[in-house]
Amino acid sequence: MSLRCFLIEDDPVVRKMLERIIIESGIGEVVGEADDGMHVSPDQLYSVDVVLIDLLMPGLDGIQTMKKLKAQGFSGPFIMISQVENKEMVGQAYLHGIDTYIHKPINRYEVVSVLKRVAEYLSVTSSLDSIRRLLHMLEKNKHSGVNCPLSHHSIGYEKTSFEQKVQHLLLILGIAGEAGASDLLHIMQWLAEQERKGQTIHDLPHLKELYISVLRHTHNIGNEQALQKEMRAMEQRIRRMVFQAFTHLSSLGLTDYTNPTFEHFAPRLFDFEEIRLRMQELESAEKTTKCRTNVKKFLTAFYMEVKGA
């Protein structure tokens, strides 16, 4: 997950350091900043994932600013930044809602470590929320006797176990909150229906043909130009999501090479040599990647995993 960060810090040097660390580490971007908390409003934080805020500032201090923004509706996490060692003051900060703490002087490794933990937390939270919404919708549809709206055709409530397997696997791979997750679910449903018709799944059609077939199956798009446009958008969403899964597995392997999720899924969903290269890139904090991901292999292997789950 790429974090959208907002900085509230009266020292421009510290703001610049934080921005450089956030960008160079590849963990996210700074979408806004302020030198005090007086004039920061929830409107400025509309697309923000996390706020990094100084404890001691002129005007409103960090705790006062945090209380104000929470009262005005911002529900995202706060990371407090300060060189204050007073345990009582730090305790007050936690009491009023900070999620974690970064010490001054700024240490790159501490900043990256803290932000990665926050990103993982937000990713898991988003994934769980998606699953809760899905299960709530399925339960509602079960009682109302209607087909699940995730598929506009013959896949109804009786197929929810298949859909739940897809959602579970998305969560394991760290991509349940990605924009392409619903596209992947539709693709899996379409593949299941094709297999029921007697078609083999081991040799998928060209990806663009696959996406067009799925879109025609799940969307009422009569205009060919609109269909092509939506196909390209789906292609981008799927590609980004597959790369996110690729990076997630690589980061698991980098942390623990014997991680069971890494051991099982990395060689099945991706070329393991590419996984090794991605691990090296993550370890050296490279901003760009030379890795290649085989989307067709991923989709085929993902479907086989869901079937065997």
C-alpha angles and dihedrals in degrees: 000000000000110000123225104211133195119199124210106182131132095212110081091198091058091046090052092048092050092048092050092049093048093050098039093048089054091230096123146296140279108245097177145356143193135190093222140011098244098094103027112117134184088250088068089052097051095116097026122121099188138009120216107202135181115235097216116046135144115260105010115017122219096269093048091047092048092050090049095050093046090050089051093054110269107139102176125113124275125215112200119216120198147125091221111128095185103124093203092056092045089048090053089052091054091044090056095050116278111150099206143346138241119196128222133263087061115248116197095214093050092049093049092045093050094046092048090054090050091048091051091048093050092046093052091044091051091048093050091048090052091051092047091052091047094049091045090052092047092049091049091050091048092057094042092049096232130130120263109268091219085084122039094199139044100327104098138160093303087071097056092107088062091048091048089053089053091050092047092052091047088055093049090051093049095242105101090108095048121114091239094057094093090047090054091050090052090049091051091049091050092049091050090052092048090051091051086056089057100259120138118244099196093086109045121198120250107300095244090052089049093051092047091051092049093047092050088050097049106026133054097227112152098168112087093208091052090047092053091048092051090046091056091048091051090048090055094046093050093046092051092047094049090050090050090054089046091052093043092055091045091053090050090052091047091054096042121003090196094054104136093222091052094044094050104039107029097070093037100050100032145025103273093217088059089049090054091050091050090051089054091049092051092047092053092042093235114182096214132041134224092192125120124210123202104221094186091054090048093052093047094047092044090054092049090050091052091049092050096042 
